[in-house]
């Protein structure tokens, strides 16, 4: 047979080694014969081959001739390599020297071929035993070489081939146990090798995911610690590393299966993966699935994460309550320093949570956290509106269910939406409304998109921290989809049937309903009661802007969004050292739409305002003007509150 090696490498000397050093090296190699259990014949063949190489290299004339042959082979440029022809009687000894020279893979392959028919040795012969032993040792050495080169899958394939060979030969049980243990400890590295490959290598990546499931299973799950060779302290950083190479869908599939099997950690990770997928793909139904999975897990400390998911689903009130309940003292203190607006605090944390903890953990996601784009997306808006309608029907069936529905109005038929802000709008309210689950039972409102101001970059902050500038944009962010627009609708009066003539005395007129106490709790409030609620709000608002105490608590008149915006407007005046006088008088009030949870009224106002500096100088003013607005009232539990308005 031919050994793919030359005399220099076989003996272990360099081409510049002199003859005396060659002989010393020979003696050292003979003195250090392998002791793994090879027969005397194999060790004798090894010694004879070493002696032959030393004789050639120590003979100056023969050595020069051999070097010329090596040079000629190298000069062919056809990839030819030097080889040594050895007799079959010295085959095992030659393969042993080949392995010692660092060519373990070649030695393993040659030994495997030697054990296959038709050249397979006689059953039970010393040659069979030596070839089998050599194959096992060479296999282990080759696998170690591949592992050192970070070629983990090649290492595993070599070990598997060696195990199959030794099992077929039915020999060397201790050697087989060593190969099995080496293959087991290689499993995490194989997973990393396979799943880190390009996304186009589908089969390799699927094999890596299968091995990952095998690894987790033999550990007893993500929380398990049954593998003494891979303790939890090593597994956790490894798992964190490999997550970066998995796509979002791969993580959704993996963690969902493990979560369904009872892993709380997997449930948590599946929720994050579903959130990331939903946010990037603009699929709120995936965020809903993430919320349900995380909520069902019941893990302590997840309230602020649940709040972020609820916010993205448009459940603002519930999200704020969940955030307030789950924020620890440090987070609560930071949030209070950023803004007086609870919604601003929540949105700041949500943005930071997405950018720091949710989106970075996936191979195929490179997205900035753009809440404006999320809230302006048509699919997101359609989903939120659908859920609004479902919750509205579940909360209280409408007594007007049999009333014919007016024809739908397409967005193109609606007039343009003006850009208002509380710095420039002379109206006595702001273009924002609370997104109550039960409010929008009636005709749908279009949700116009408003632009988010730029937010400074986040650097060197706690995981939940954002600069104060970030908090100022958050109500505006939600405004792009929480502000809803009613379709114009004219309510035709019912025809009045002529009354029959009667000689009886006319009945006494019904007494006027008493002025409502606030909050307004009537299940079916009259126009008068609603008008008085609006007038009470306008009076309270004027008092706040004038720096006075409102006669009635603001929260008894309007929803938190309206109260918060008023407080911000008053704070802006105070920061500028200005005071504001507002006069607003209701001239007409007419209910246009009514349902058990929502009432819309067209209102004509006489309005004027004036802002003065601390020195009394007029900063801005609006002359007495008439405005017609649509005001919307929503029912929260048993209370009717002002929810929002828009110009008519």
Secondary structure, 3 states (H helix, E strand, C coil): CEECCCHHHHHCCCCCCCHHHHHHHHHHHHHCCCCCCCCHHHHHHHHHHHHHHHHHHHCHHHHHHHHHHHHHHHHCCCCCCCCEECCHHHHHHHHHHHHHCCCHHHHHHHHHHHCCCCCCCCCCCHHHHHHHHHHHHHHHHHHHHHHHCCCHHHHHHHHHHHHHHHHHHCCCHHHHHHHHHHHHHHHHHHHHHHHCCCCCCHHHHHHHHHHHHHHHHHHCCCCCCCCCCCCHHHHHHHHHHHHCCCCHHHHHHHHHHHHHCCCHHHHHHHHHHHHHHHHHHCCHHHHHHHHHHHHHHCCCCCHHHHHHHHHHCCCHHHHHHHHHHHCCHHHHHHHHHHCCCHHHHHHHHHHHHHHHHHHHHCCCCCCCCCHHHHHHCHHHHHHHHHHHHHHHHHHCCCCCCCCCCCCCCCHHHCCCCCCCCCCCCCCCCCCCCCCCCCCCCCCCEEECCCCCCCCCCCCCCCCCCCCHHHHCCHHHHHHHHHCEEECCCCCCCCCCCCCCCCCCCCCCCCCCCCCCCCCECCCCCCHHHHHHHHHHHHHHHHHHHCCCCCCCCHHHCECHHHHHHHHHHHHHHHHCCCEEEEEEEEEEEEEEEECCCEEEEEEEEEEEEEEECCCCCEEEEEEEEEEEEEEEEEEECCEEEEEEEEEC
